[in-house]
Amino acid sequence: MNLIDNLKLTYKNGSMVIKLIYVNVAIFLFVSILSVVFRLFNLTSIDYTTWFSVPSNPSHLLTHLWTPVTYMFYHEQFFHIFFNMLVLYWFGKIFTMYYSEKQLLSLYILGGLTGALVYVVAYNVFPYFEAASYYSVLMGASGSILAILVASAVRAPNMEMQLLLIGRIKLMWIAVITVLVSFFGLTSENGGGEMAHLGGALAGYLFVVFEKKGTDITRFINKIIDFFVNLFRPRPRKKPTVYHAQKMSPEQYNQKKVQDEVEINRILDKIKTSGYESLSADEKRKLFEQKR
């Protein structure tokens, strides 16, 4: 089995965490190759980043309505995607200990959408971001991953994780520290990204809170995903119904033919005496079939 076949098999049989990592890495490799090709042909004027990233300017966003979905799978820097996928792998496995893989995908999308919403609103509400609100863009899966991280920590706060150079630490403290780092980084150069982190964290927290009350806030995303999956799924062809006529012997055929003639003569006599309207539906059918 070659490398390509092995990758296909791993993706097909892998968990939702593995599938999300594959998609993110595949898009990263595609964009990286595209970037090299563009530079070789001096096509530096083509800004492909805007194809995938969420613009903070509402007028730009209206012409790029797909970006609140595409941005959560798009990375430009190696270490950006490396650490994001590492955290997704760790906390995605913890999340699926308590919830389904379908909920993992739905929360990933919900966290990304919430992060994009908080980012756009913040850049158009807070005066601090006014200067950058026209050209700023948002990219990366961090908001989606923060939703999964916080949801895992809220669901199992006392579960411990072994961290390099730190030792064992409870999930609740990992979530608290991550959220605080994002909050205090709001006025940094990556303020937009930190806003998206907080939006994703909020989505993860609300997911667990409402789920404990019996409400799955990702259900509508599940329905949308199922709709598109079923839309492009090939439908099985219906096998034509085959009717097998029963073979009759010559004697049986002649006997049936005599019976049919007797029945038709009876129907014709009835028409002569009582008129066509006196016939039953079955008699009309027999008469019609005889005339064909």
MIDOSE-1310 file (N, C-alpha, C; in nm, 2 decimals, decimal comma, always signed):
residues 292
mnli	+0,08/-0,12/+0,00/+0,00/+0,00/+0,00/+0,09/+0,13/+0,00; +0,07/+0,22/-0,10/+0,15/+0,33/-0,11/+0,10/+0,44/-0,01; +0,17/+0,55/-0,01/+0,14/+0,66/+0,09/+0,00/+0,72/+0,07; -0,03/+0,74/-0,06/-0,16/+0,80/-0,08/-0,28/+0,71/-0,04
dnlk	-0,26/+0,58/-0,07/-0,37/+0,49/-0,03/-0,38/+0,48/+0,12; -0,26/+0,48/+0,19/-0,26/+0,48/+0,34/-0,32/+0,60/+0,40; -0,30/+0,72/+0,34/-0,36/+0,84/+0,39/-0,52/+0,83/+0,37; -0,56/+0,78/+0,25/-0,70/+0,77/+0,22/-0,77/+0,68/+0,32
ltyk	-0,70/+0,57/+0,35/-0,76/+0,47/+0,44/-0,76/+0,53/+0,59; -0,66/+0,60/+0,62/-0,66/+0,66/+0,76/-0,77/+0,76/+0,77; -0,79/+0,84/+0,67/-0,90/+0,94/+0,67/-1,04/+0,87/+0,67; -1,05/+0,77/+0,59/-1,18/+0,70/+0,59/-1,22/+0,64/+0,72
ngsm	-1,12/+0,57/+0,78/-1,15/+0,50/+0,90/-1,12/+0,58/+1,03; -1,07/+0,70/+1,01/-1,03/+0,79/+1,13/-1,16/+0,85/+1,20; -1,13/+0,90/+1,32/-1,24/+0,97/+1,39/-1,26/+1,11/+1,33; -1,36/+1,18/+1,39/-1,39/+1,31/+1,34/-1,27/+1,41/+1,37
vikl	-1,20/+1,38/+1,47/-1,08/+1,46/+1,50/-0,98/+1,45/+1,39; -0,95/+1,32/+1,35/-0,86/+1,30/+1,25/-0,90/+1,36/+1,12; -1,03/+1,35/+1,09/-1,08/+1,41/+0,96/-1,06/+1,56/+0,96; -1,09/+1,63/+1,07/-1,07/+1,77/+1,08/-0,93/+1,81/+1,06
iyvn	-0,84/+1,73/+1,12/-0,70/+1,76/+1,11/-0,65/+1,74/+0,96; -0,70/+1,64/+0,90/-0,67/+1,61/+0,76/-0,72/+1,73/+0,67; -0,84/+1,78/+0,69/-0,89/+1,89/+0,61/-0,81/+2,01/+0,63; -0,78/+2,05/+0,75/-0,70/+2,17/+0,78/-0,56/+2,16/+0,72
vaif	-0,50/+2,04/+0,73/-0,36/+2,03/+0,67/-0,37/+2,03/+0,52; -0,47/+1,96/+0,46/-0,48/+1,96/+0,32/-0,50/+2,10/+0,26; -0,58/+2,18/+0,33/-0,60/+2,32/+0,28/-0,47/+2,40/+0,30; -0,40/+2,38/+0,41/-0,27/+2,45/+0,43/-0,17/+2,42/+0,32
lfvs	-0,16/+2,29/+0,29/-0,07/+2,25/+0,18/-0,11/+2,31/+0,05; -0,24/+2,30/+0,02/-0,29/+2,36/-0,11/-0,25/+2,51/-0,12; -0,28/+2,58/-0,01/-0,25/+2,73/-0,02/-0,10/+2,75/-0,02; -0,02/+2,67/+0,05/+0,12/+2,69/+0,04/+0,18/+2,67/-0,10
ilsv	+0,13/+2,56/-0,16/+0,17/+2,53/-0,30/+0,13/+2,64/-0,39; +0,01/+2,69/-0,37/-0,05/+2,80/-0,45/+0,04/+2,93/-0,44; +0,08/+2,95/-0,32/+0,16/+3,07/-0,29/+0,30/+3,06/-0,36; +0,36/+2,95/-0,36/+0,49/+2,93/-0,43/+0,47/+2,95/-0,58
vfrl	+0,36/+2,89/-0,64/+0,34/+2,90/-0,78/+0,31/+3,05/-0,82; +0,23/+3,12/-0,74/+0,21/+3,26/-0,77/+0,33/+3,34/-0,76; +0,42/+3,32/-0,67/+0,55/+3,39/-0,66/+0,64/+3,36/-0,78; +0,64/+3,24/-0,82/+0,72/+3,20/-0,94/+0,68/+3,28/-1,06
fnlt	+0,55/+3,30/-1,08/+0,50/+3,38/-1,19/+0,48/+3,53/-1,16; +0,54/+3,57/-1,05/+0,53/+3,71/-1,01/+0,38/+3,76/-1,00; +0,30/+3,67/-0,95/+0,16/+3,71/-0,94/+0,13/+3,75/-0,79; +0,22/+3,84/-0,75/+0,21/+3,88/-0,61/+0,09/+3,98/-0,58
sidy	+0,03/+4,03/-0,69/-0,08/+4,12/-0,67/-0,21/+4,05/-0,64; -0,21/+3,91/-0,66/-0,33/+3,83/-0,63/-0,33/+3,80/-0,48; -0,43/+3,86/-0,41/-0,44/+3,84/-0,27/-0,54/+3,73/-0,23; -0,49/+3,60/-0,24/-0,57/+3,49/-0,21/-0,61/+3,48/-0,07
ttwf	-0,55/+3,55/+0,02/-0,59/+3,55/+0,16/-0,73/+3,59/+0,18; -0,78/+3,69/+0,10/-0,91/+3,74/+0,11/-1,02/+3,63/+0,07; -0,97/+3,53/+0,00/-1,06/+3,43/-0,05/-1,11/+3,34/+0,07; -1,03/+3,33/+0,17/-1,06/+3,24/+0,28/-1,08/+3,31/+0,42
svps	-1,03/+3,43/+0,44/-1,03/+3,50/+0,57/-1,15/+3,59/+0,58; -1,19/+3,61/+0,71/-1,31/+3,69/+0,74/-1,26/+3,84/+0,75; -1,32/+3,93/+0,67/-1,28/+4,07/+0,68/-1,36/+4,13/+0,79; -1,30/+4,23/+0,86/-1,37/+4,30/+0,97/-1,46/+4,41/+0,92
npsh	-1,43/+4,45/+0,79/-1,52/+4,55/+0,73/-1,65/+4,49/+0,68; -1,76/+4,54/+0,73/-1,89/+4,48/+0,70/-1,92/+4,48/+0,55; -1,88/+4,59/+0,48/-1,90/+4,60/+0,33/-1,82/+4,49/+0,26; -1,70/+4,46/+0,31/-1,62/+4,36/+0,24/-1,68/+4,22/+0,28
llth	-1,73/+4,21/+0,40/-1,79/+4,08/+0,44/-1,91/+4,04/+0,36; -1,99/+4,14/+0,32/-2,11/+4,12/+0,24/-2,07/+4,06/+0,10; -1,95/+4,08/+0,05/-1,91/+4,03/-0,08/-1,83/+3,90/-0,06; -1,81/+3,86/+0,07/-1,74/+3,74/+0,10/-1,81/+3,66/+0,21
lwtp	-1,93/+3,63/+0,18/-2,02/+3,56/+0,28/-1,98/+3,42/+0,32; -1,90/+3,36/+0,24/-1,85/+3,22/+0,27/-1,74/+3,22/+0,37; -1,67/+3,33/+0,39/-1,55/+3,33/+0,47/-1,57/+3,30/+0,62; -1,69/+3,33/+0,68/-1,70/+3,28/+0,82/-1,69/+3,13/+0,84
vtym	-1,71/+3,06/+0,73/-1,69/+2,91/+0,73/-1,55/+2,87/+0,69; -1,50/+2,93/+0,58/-1,37/+2,89/+0,53/-1,25/+2,93/+0,62; -1,27/+3,04/+0,69/-1,15/+3,09/+0,77/-1,11/+2,99/+0,88; -1,21/+2,92/+0,93/-1,18/+2,82/+1,04/-1,10/+2,70/+1,00
fyhe	-1,08/+2,69/+0,87/-0,99/+2,58/+0,81/-0,87/+2,63/+0,75; -0,84/+2,76/+0,76/-0,74/+2,83/+0,68/-0,62/+2,88/+0,77; -0,50/+2,84/+0,74/-0,38/+2,88/+0,81/-0,27/+2,92/+0,71; -0,19/+3,02/+0,74/-0,08/+3,05/+0,65/+0,06/+3,02/+0,71
qffh	+0,07/+3,01/+0,84/+0,20/+2,99/+0,91/+0,20/+2,84/+0,96; +0,32/+2,78/+0,95/+0,33/+2,64/+0,99/+0,30/+2,62/+1,14; +0,37/+2,71/+1,22/+0,35/+2,69/+1,37/+0,21/+2,72/+1,41; +0,14/+2,81/+1,33/+0,00/+2,84/+1,36/-0,09/+2,71/+1,35
iffn	-0,07/+2,64/+1,24/-0,15/+2,52/+1,22/-0,10/+2,41/+1,30; +0,03/+2,40/+1,33/+0,09/+2,29/+1,41/+0,03/+2,29/+1,55; +0,03/+2,40/+1,62/-0,02/+2,41/+1,76/-0,17/+2,40/+1,76; -0,24/+2,45/+1,66/-0,38/+2,44/+1,66/-0,42/+2,29/+1,65
mlvl	-0,36/+2,22/+1,56/-0,39/+2,08/+1,53/-0,35/+1,99/+1,65; -0,25/+2,03/+1,72/-0,21/+1,96/+1,84/-0,31/+1,97/+1,95; -0,36/+2,09/+1,97/-0,46/+2,12/+2,08/-0,59/+2,05/+2,03; -0,63/+2,06/+1,90/-0,75/+1,99/+1,86/-0,74/+1,84/+1,88
ywfg	-0,63/+1,78/+1,86/-0,61/+1,64/+1,88/-0,63/+1,60/+2,03; -0,56/+1,68/+2,12/-0,57/+1,65/+2,26/-0,71/+1,66/+2,31; -0,77/+1,78/+2,29/-0,90/+1,81/+2,35/-1,02/+1,75/+2,27; -0,99/+1,72/+2,14/-1,10/+1,65/+2,07/-1,12/+1,51/+2,12
kift	-1,01/+1,44/+2,16/-1,02/+1,31/+2,21/-1,10/+1,31/+2,35; -1,07/+1,41/+2,43/-1,14/+1,43/+2,56/-1,29/+1,46/+2,53; -1,32/+1,55/+2,44/-1,45/+1,59/+2,41/-1,54/+1,46/+2,37; -1,48/+1,38/+2,29/-1,56/+1,26/+2,24/-1,57/+1,15/+2,34
myys	-1,51/+1,17/+2,46/-1,54/+1,08/+2,57/-1,68/+1,10/+2,63; -1,73/+1,22/+2,61/-1,86/+1,26/+2,67/-1,97/+1,29/+2,56; -1,92/+1,33/+2,44/-2,02/+1,36/+2,34/-1,99/+1,29/+2,21; -2,08/+1,30/+2,11/-2,06/+1,23/+1,99/-1,97/+1,30/+1,89
ekql	-1,92/+1,23/+1,79/-1,83/+1,29/+1,69/-1,91/+1,40/+1,61; -2,04/+1,37/+1,59/-2,12/+1,47/+1,51/-2,13/+1,60/+1,59; -2,14/+1,59/+1,72/-2,14/+1,71/+1,81/-2,01/+1,78/+1,81; -1,90/+1,70/+1,79/-1,77/+1,76/+1,78/-1,76/+1,85/+1,66
lsly	-1,80/+1,80/+1,55/-1,80/+1,88/+1,42/-1,89/+2,00/+1,43; -2,01/+1,98/+1,49/-2,10/+2,09/+1,49/-2,05/+2,20/+1,59; -1,99/+2,16/+1,70/-1,93/+2,26/+1,79/-1,81/+2,33/+1,73; -1,73/+2,26/+1,65/-1,62/+2,32/+1,58/-1,67/+2,43/+1,49
ilgg	-1,78/+2,40/+1,42/-1,83/+2,50/+1,33/-1,90/+2,62/+1,41; -1,98/+2,58/+1,51/-2,04/+2,68/+1,59/-1,94/+2,77/+1,66; -1,83/+2,72/+1,71/-1,73/+2,80/+1,78/-1,66/+2,89/+1,68; -1,64/+2,84/+1,56/-1,58/+2,93/+1,45/-1,67/+3,04/+1,41
ltga	-1,80/+3,01/+1,40/-1,90/+3,11/+1,36/-1,91/+3,22/+1,47; -1,92/+3,17/+1,60/-1,93/+3,27/+1,71/-1,80/+3,35/+1,72; -1,69/+3,29/+1,70/-1,56/+3,37/+1,70/-1,56/+3,47/+1,59; -1,61/+3,44/+1,47/-1,61/+3,54/+1,36/-1,71/+3,65/+1,39
lvyv	-1,82/+3,62/+1,45/-1,92/+3,72/+1,49/-1,87/+3,82/+1,59; -1,81/+3,76/+1,70/-1,75/+3,85/+1,80/-1,64/+3,94/+1,74; -1,56/+3,88/+1,66/-1,45/+3,96/+1,59/-1,50/+4,07/+1,51; -1,60/+4,05/+1,42/-1,65/+4,15/+1,34/-1,72/+4,26/+1,42
vayn	-1,80/+4,22/+1,52/-1,87/+4,32/+1,61/-1,77/+4,40/+1,68; -1,67/+4,34/+1,74/-1,57/+4,41/+1,82/-1,50/+4,51/+1,74; -1,46/+4,48/+1,62/-1,38/+4,57/+1,53/-1,47/+4,69/+1,48; -1,60/+4,68/+1,49/-1,68/+4,79/+1,45/-1,75/+4,86/+1,56
vfpy	-1,72/+4,82/+1,69/-1,78/+4,88/+1,81/-1,68/+4,95/+1,89; -1,57/+4,88/+1,92/-1,46/+4,94/+2,00/-1,38/+5,04/+1,93; -1,36/+5,16/+1,98/-1,28/+5,26/+1,91/-1,13/+5,22/+1,89; -1,09/+5,13/+1,98/-0,95/+5,09/+1,97/-0,91/+5,02/+1,84
feaa	-1,01/+4,95/+1,78/-0,99/+4,88/+1,66/-1,03/+4,96/+1,53; -1,07/+5,09/+1,55/-1,12/+5,16/+1,44/-1,02/+5,18/+1,33; -0,89/+5,20/+1,36/-0,79/+5,22/+1,25/-0,77/+5,10/+1,17; -0,78/+4,98/+1,23/-0,75/+4,85/+1,16/-0,88/+4,79/+1,11
syys	-1,00/+4,84/+1,13/-1,12/+4,78/+1,10/-1,14/+4,77/+0,95; -1,07/+4,85/+0,87/-1,10/+4,85/+0,72/-1,02/+4,74/+0,66; -0,90/+4,71/+0,70/-0,82/+4,61/+0,63/-0,79/+4,48/+0,71; -0,83/+4,47/+0,83/-0,80/+4,35/+0,91/-0,88/+4,23/+0,87
vlmg	-0,82/+4,11/+0,88/-0,88/+3,99/+0,84/-0,86/+3,88/+0,95; -0,94/+3,78/+0,96/-0,93/+3,68/+1,06/-0,91/+3,55/+0,99; -0,82/+3,46/+1,04/-0,80/+3,33/+0,99/-0,76/+3,24/+1,10; -0,78/+3,11/+1,08/-0,73/+3,01/+1,17/-0,84/+2,94/+1,25
asgs	-0,81/+2,82/+1,30/-0,91/+2,74/+1,36/-0,92/+2,76/+1,51; -0,85/+2,86/+1,57/-0,83/+2,88/+1,71/-0,97/+2,90/+1,78; -1,06/+2,98/+1,72/-1,19/+3,00/+1,78/-1,27/+2,86/+1,79; -1,26/+2,78/+1,69/-1,33/+2,65/+1,69/-1,27/+2,56/+1,80
ilai	-1,14/+2,56/+1,80/-1,07/+2,47/+1,90/-1,09/+2,52/+2,04; -1,09/+2,65/+2,06/-1,12/+2,70/+2,20/-1,26/+2,66/+2,24; -1,35/+2,65/+2,15/-1,49/+2,60/+2,19/-1,48/+2,46/+2,24; -1,40/+2,37/+2,17/-1,39/+2,23/+2,21/-1,31/+2,22/+2,34
lvas	-1,21/+2,30/+2,36/-1,13/+2,30/+2,48/-1,21/+2,34/+2,60; -1,28/+2,45/+2,59/-1,36/+2,50/+2,71/-1,48/+2,40/+2,74; -1,54/+2,35/+2,63/-1,65/+2,25/+2,65/-1,60/+2,13/+2,73; -1,48/+2,08/+2,69/-1,42/+1,97/+2,76/-1,39/+2,00/+2,91
avra	-1,34/+2,12/+2,93/-1,31/+2,16/+3,07/-1,43/+2,18/+3,15; -1,53/+2,23/+3,10/-1,66/+2,25/+3,17/-1,72/+2,12/+3,20; -1,72/+2,03/+3,11/-1,78/+1,90/+3,12/-1,70/+1,81/+3,22; -1,57/+1,82/+3,22/-1,48/+1,74/+3,31/-1,38/+1,83/+3,37
pnme	-1,42/+1,92/+3,46/-1,32/+2,02/+3,51/-1,21/+1,96/+3,59; -1,23/+1,84/+3,66/-1,13/+1,79/+3,74/-1,04/+1,68/+3,67; -1,06/+1,66/+3,55/-0,97/+1,57/+3,47/-0,84/+1,64/+3,46; -0,73/+1,56/+3,47/-0,60/+1,61/+3,47/-0,53/+1,58/+3,34
mqll	-0,44/+1,67/+3,29/-0,36/+1,65/+3,17/-0,21/+1,67/+3,21; -0,13/+1,59/+3,16/+0,02/+1,60/+3,18/+0,08/+1,70/+3,08; +0,13/+1,81/+3,12/+0,19/+1,91/+3,03/+0,34/+1,91/+3,05; +0,41/+1,93/+2,94/+0,56/+1,93/+2,95/+0,61/+2,05/+3,03
ligr	+0,70/+2,02/+3,12/+0,77/+2,12/+3,21/+0,67/+2,18/+3,32; +0,55/+2,14/+3,31/+0,45/+2,19/+3,42/+0,40/+2,08/+3,50; +0,38/+1,96/+3,44/+0,33/+1,85/+3,52/+0,18/+1,83/+3,50; +0,11/+1,77/+3,59/-0,03/+1,74/+3,58/-0,11/+1,87/+3,63
iklm	-0,21/+1,90/+3,54/-0,29/+2,02/+3,57/-0,44/+1,99/+3,53; -0,53/+2,04/+3,61/-0,67/+2,01/+3,58/-0,72/+2,09/+3,46; -0,82/+2,03/+3,39/-0,87/+2,10/+3,26/-0,93/+2,23/+3,29; -0,99/+2,25/+3,41/-1,05/+2,37/+3,44/-0,95/+2,49/+3,44
wiav	-0,83/+2,46/+3,49/-0,73/+2,56/+3,50/-0,66/+2,59/+3,36; -0,66/+2,49/+3,28/-0,61/+2,51/+3,14/-0,71/+2,60/+3,07; -0,84/+2,58/+3,09/-0,94/+2,67/+3,03/-0,93/+2,81/+3,08; -0,92/+2,82/+3,21/-0,92/+2,95/+3,27/-0,80/+3,03/+3,23
itvl	-0,68/+2,97/+3,23/-0,56/+3,04/+3,19/-0,57/+3,08/+3,04; -0,62/+2,99/+2,95/-0,63/+3,02/+2,81/-0,72/+3,14/+2,79; -0,83/+3,14/+2,85/-0,93/+3,25/+2,84/-0,87/+3,38/+2,89; -0,80/+3,38/+3,00/-0,73/+3,50/+3,05/-0,62/+3,55/+2,96
vsff	-0,55/+3,46/+2,90/-0,44/+3,50/+2,81/-0,50/+3,57/+2,69; -0,62/+3,52/+2,64/-0,69/+3,58/+2,53/-0,74/+3,72/+2,57; -0,80/+3,73/+2,69/-0,85/+3,85/+2,73/-0,75/+3,96/+2,74; -0,63/+3,93/+2,81/-0,53/+4,03/+2,82/-0,45/+4,06/+2,69
glts	-0,48/+3,97/+2,59/-0,42/+4,00/+2,46/-0,50/+4,07/+2,36; -0,62/+4,12/+2,41/-0,71/+4,19/+2,32/-0,65/+4,32/+2,26; -0,56/+4,38/+2,33/-0,50/+4,50/+2,28/-0,36/+4,48/+2,22; -0,33/+4,35/+2,19/-0,20/+4,32/+2,13/-0,22/+4,32/+1,98
engg	-0,11/+4,29/+1,90/-0,12/+4,29/+1,76/-0,22/+4,19/+1,71; -0,24/+4,08/+1,79/-0,34/+3,98/+1,75/-0,47/+3,99/+1,82; -0,51/+4,12/+1,84/-0,64/+4,14/+1,91/-0,76/+4,08/+1,85; -0,76/+4,08/+1,71/-0,87/+4,02/+1,64/-0,88/+3,87/+1,67
gema	-0,76/+3,80/+1,67/-0,76/+3,66/+1,69/-0,80/+3,63/+1,84; -0,76/+3,71/+1,93/-0,80/+3,69/+2,07/-0,95/+3,71/+2,09; -1,01/+3,80/+2,01/-1,16/+3,82/+2,02/-1,22/+3,69/+1,97; -1,17/+3,63/+1,86/-1,23/+3,51/+1,81/-1,21/+3,40/+1,91
hlgg	-1,10/+3,40/+1,99/-1,08/+3,29/+2,09/-1,19/+3,30/+2,20; -1,22/+3,43/+2,24/-1,32/+3,45/+2,34/-1,46/+3,41/+2,29; -1,48/+3,44/+2,16/-1,61/+3,40/+2,11/-1,63/+3,25/+2,10; -1,52/+3,18/+2,06/-1,52/+3,03/+2,06/-1,54/+2,97/+2,20
alag	-1,47/+3,03/+2,30/-1,48/+2,99/+2,43/-1,62/+3,00/+2,49; -1,68/+3,11/+2,45/-1,82/+3,13/+2,49/-1,91/+3,03/+2,43; -1,89/+2,99/+2,31/-1,97/+2,89/+2,24/-1,96/+2,75/+2,31; -1,83/+2,72/+2,35/-1,81/+2,59/+2,42/-1,87/+2,59/+2,55
ylfv	-1,87/+2,70/+2,63/-1,93/+2,71/+2,76/-2,08/+2,69/+2,75; -2,14/+2,77/+2,66/-2,29/+2,76/+2,64/-2,33/+2,62/+2,60; -2,25/+2,56/+2,51/-2,29/+2,42/+2,47/-2,31/+2,33/+2,58; -2,21/+2,33/+2,68/-2,22/+2,23/+2,79/-2,34/+2,27/+2,88
vfek	-2,35/+2,40/+2,91/-2,45/+2,45/+3,00/-2,59/+2,41/+2,95; -2,62/+2,44/+2,82/-2,75/+2,40/+2,77/-2,77/+2,25/+2,75; -2,66/+2,18/+2,72/-2,66/+2,04/+2,71/-2,70/+1,97/+2,84; -2,66/+2,02/+2,95/-2,69/+1,97/+3,08/-2,84/+1,99/+3,11
kgtd	-2,90/+2,09/+3,04/-3,04/+2,12/+3,06/-3,13/+2,04/+2,96; -3,06/+1,96/+2,87/-3,13/+1,88/+2,78/-3,15/+1,95/+2,64; -3,08/+2,06/+2,61/-3,09/+2,13/+2,49/-2,95/+2,13/+2,42; -2,95/+2,08/+2,30/-2,83/+2,07/+2,22/-2,83/+2,19/+2,12
itrf	-2,75/+2,30/+2,15/-2,75/+2,42/+2,07/-2,68/+2,40/+1,93; -2,62/+2,28/+1,91/-2,56/+2,25/+1,78/-2,65/+2,17/+1,69; -2,77/+2,15/+1,74/-2,86/+2,06/+1,66/-2,90/+2,12/+1,52; -2,91/+2,25/+1,51/-2,95/+2,31/+1,38/-2,83/+2,30/+1,29
inki	-2,71/+2,30/+1,34/-2,59/+2,28/+1,25/-2,59/+2,13/+1,20; -2,62/+2,04/+1,29/-2,63/+1,90/+1,25/-2,73/+1,88/+1,14; -2,84/+1,95/+1,14/-2,95/+1,94/+1,04/-2,89/+1,99/+0,91; -2,82/+2,10/+0,91/-2,76/+2,16/+0,79/-2,66/+2,07/+0,73
idff	-2,58/+2,01/+0,81/-2,47/+1,92/+0,76/-2,54/+1,80/+0,70; -2,64/+1,74/+0,77/-2,71/+1,62/+0,72/-2,78/+1,66/+0,58; -2,83/+1,78/+0,57/-2,90/+1,82/+0,44/-2,80/+1,81/+0,33; -2,68/+1,87/+0,34/-2,59/+1,88/+0,24/-2,52/+1,74/+0,21
vnlf	-2,51/+1,66/+0,32/-2,45/+1,52/+0,30/-2,55/+1,44/+0,22; -2,68/+1,45/+0,25/-2,78/+1,37/+0,18/-2,80/+1,42/+0,04; -2,78/+1,55/+0,02/-2,80/+1,62/-0,11/-2,70/+1,56/-0,21; -2,57/+1,54/-0,17/-2,47/+1,49/-0,26/-2,44/+1,34/-0,25
rprp	-2,52/+1,27/-0,16/-2,50/+1,13/-0,15/-2,58/+1,06/-0,27; -2,51/+0,97/-0,34/-2,58/+0,90/-0,45/-2,70/+0,81/-0,40; -2,81/+0,82/-0,46/-2,93/+0,74/-0,42/-2,92/+0,61/-0,49; -2,95/+0,50/-0,42/-2,96/+0,37/-0,48/-3,07/+0,36/-0,58
rkkp	-3,03/+0,30/-0,70/-3,13/+0,28/-0,80/-3,23/+0,18/-0,76; -3,36/+0,21/-0,79/-3,46/+0,11/-0,77/-3,46/+0,00/-0,88; -3,47/-0,12/-0,83/-3,47/-0,23/-0,93/-3,61/-0,24/-0,99; -3,61/-0,25/-1,12/-3,75/-0,26/-1,19/-3,82/-0,39/-1,14
tvyh	-3,95/-0,37/-1,12/-4,03/-0,49/-1,08/-4,06/-0,57/-1,20; -4,02/-0,70/-1,19/-4,04/-0,79/-1,30/-4,16/-0,89/-1,27; -4,25/-0,89/-1,36/-4,37/-0,97/-1,34/-4,35/-1,10/-1,43; -4,36/-1,21/-1,37/-4,34/-1,34/-1,44/-4,48/-1,40/-1,47
aqkm	-4,51/-1,40/-1,60/-4,64/-1,46/-1,64/-4,63/-1,61/-1,63; -4,74/-1,67/-1,57/-4,75/-1,81/-1,55/-4,78/-1,88/-1,68; -4,70/-1,98/-1,71/-4,71/-2,05/-1,84/-4,83/-2,15/-1,83; -4,91/-2,15/-1,94/-5,03/-2,24/-1,94/-5,01/-2,35/-2,05
speq	-5,07/-2,46/-2,03/-5,07/-2,57/-2,13/-5,17/-2,53/-2,24; -5,16/-2,59/-2,35/-5,26/-2,57/-2,46/-5,40/-2,59/-2,42; -5,42/-2,70/-2,34/-5,56/-2,73/-2,29/-5,61/-2,61/-2,20; -5,52/-2,57/-2,11/-5,56/-2,46/-2,02/-5,59/-2,33/-2,10
ynqk	-5,51/-2,30/-2,20/-5,53/-2,18/-2,28/-5,66/-2,18/-2,35; -5,69/-2,30/-2,41/-5,82/-2,31/-2,48/-5,94/-2,30/-2,39; -5,93/-2,36/-2,27/-6,03/-2,35/-2,17/-6,06/-2,21/-2,13; -5,95/-2,13/-2,10/-5,96/-1,99/-2,06/-6,02/-1,91/-2,17
kvqd	-5,98/-1,94/-2,30/-6,04/-1,86/-2,41/-6,19/-1,88/-2,42; -6,23/-2,01/-2,40/-6,38/-2,03/-2,40/-6,45/-1,96/-2,29; -6,39/-1,96/-2,17/-6,45/-1,89/-2,06/-6,46/-1,74/-2,08; -6,36/-1,68/-2,14/-6,36/-1,54/-2,17/-6,47/-1,51/-2,27
evei	-6,48/-1,59/-2,38/-6,59/-1,57/-2,48/-6,73/-1,57/-2,42; -6,75/-1,67/-2,33/-6,87/-1,68/-2,26/-6,90/-1,56/-2,17; -6,80/-1,51/-2,10/-6,82/-1,39/-2,02/-6,85/-1,27/-2,10; -6,78/-1,25/-2,21/-6,80/-1,14/-2,30/-6,94/-1,14/-2,36
nril	-6,99/-1,26/-2,40/-7,12/-1,27/-2,46/-7,23/-1,24/-2,35; -7,20/-1,28/-2,22/-7,29/-1,24/-2,12/-7,30/-1,09/-2,10; -7,18/-1,03/-2,10/-7,18/-0,88/-2,08/-7,25/-0,81/-2,20; -7,23/-0,86/-2,32/-7,30/-0,80/-2,44/-7,45/-0,81/-2,43
dkik	-7,50/-0,93/-2,38/-7,64/-0,95/-2,36/-7,70/-0,86/-2,26; -7,62/-0,83/-2,15/-7,66/-0,74/-2,05/-7,67/-0,60/-2,10; -7,58/-0,56/-2,19/-7,59/-0,43/-2,25/-7,72/-0,41/-2,33; -7,76/-0,52/-2,40/-7,87/-0,52/-2,49/-8,00/-0,50/-2,41
tsgy	-8,00/-0,57/-2,29/-8,13/-0,57/-2,21/-8,13/-0,45/-2,11; -8,02/-0,41/-2,05/-8,02/-0,31/-1,95/-7,94/-0,19/-1,98; -7,86/-0,19/-2,09/-7,78/-0,07/-2,12/-7,64/-0,08/-2,07; -7,55/+0,00/-2,13/-7,41/+0,00/-2,09/-7,39/+0,05/-1,94
esls	-7,47/+0,14/-1,89/-7,46/+0,20/-1,76/-7,48/+0,09/-1,65; -7,55/-0,02/-1,69/-7,58/-0,12/-1,59/-7,46/-0,21/-1,56; -7,35/-0,20/-1,64/-7,23/-0,28/-1,61/-7,16/-0,24/-1,49; -7,10/-0,33/-1,42/-7,01/-0,30/-1,31/-6,88/-0,26/-1,36
adek	-6,79/-0,20/-1,27/-6,66/-0,16/-1,31/-6,58/-0,27/-1,36; -6,59/-0,39/-1,30/-6,51/-0,51/-1,34/-6,56/-0,55/-1,48; -6,69/-0,55/-1,51/-6,74/-0,59/-1,64/-6,70/-0,49/-1,75; -6,69/-0,36/-1,72/-6,65/-0,26/-1,81/-6,50/-0,29/-1,84
rklf	-6,42/-0,32/-1,74/-6,28/-0,35/-1,76/-6,26/-0,47/-1,85; -6,34/-0,57/-1,83/-6,32/-0,70/-1,91/-6,36/-0,66/-2,06; -6,47/-0,58/-2,08/-6,51/-0,55/-2,21/-6,40/-0,46/-2,28; -6,34/-0,37/-2,21/-6,24/-0,28/-2,26/-6,12/-0,37/-2,30
eqkr	-6,08/-0,46/-2,22/-5,96/-0,54/-2,25/-5,98/-0,63/-2,37; -6,11/-0,68/-2,39/-6,14/-0,76/-2,50/-6,13/-0,69/-2,63; -6,16/-0,56/-2,63/-6,16/-0,47/-2,75/-6,02/-0,43/-2,79; -5,92/-0,44/-2,70/-5,79/-0,40/-2,74/-5,72/-0,49/-2,84
